[in-house]
Amino acid sequence: MSRYSVRLALYIMSSRSEDMDSFTDHMMEHLVELNDDADMGGSLSTGLFDVWVTVEAGSATEAALAGTTIIRTAAHAAGGYTQDWPQANEWPAWLRERAIEAHEVERPELVYA
């Protein structure tokens, strides 16, 4: 198992900017509950956000699946919905189409002189 950093670009929609601000705050709270290394940044005016989580997985594909599941769970817990996300058997193609990133995290070596 290796440690991977997973990034997912999201478009979050809301008819009112106050709702968007509240939703993204709640989503971040839930992300941190689910994943200590979670982070999120973006624009309330455009609705474009990047979300990052760090997961342990056997491959980049497994990491992308696990990371995306964490992000989706946080969105649902915050009151969002993801009606256009795929069924389980459609995930690999869906992840490739969206170029979801999963990169192995290099562990720095500690050297004593």
Sequence and secondary structure as in RCSB ss.txt:
>XXXX:A:sequence
MSRYSVRLALYIMSSRSEDMDSFTDHMMEHLVELNDDADMGGSLSTGLFDVWVTVEAGSATEAALAGTTIIRTAA
HAAGGYTQDWPQANEWPAWLRERAIEAHEVERPELVYA
>XXXX:A:secstr
 EEEEEEEEEE   SSHHHHHHHHHHHHHHHHHH TT EEEE TTT EEEEEEEEEESSHHHHHHHHHHHHHHHH
HHTT   TTS  GGGHHHHHHHTT EEEE         
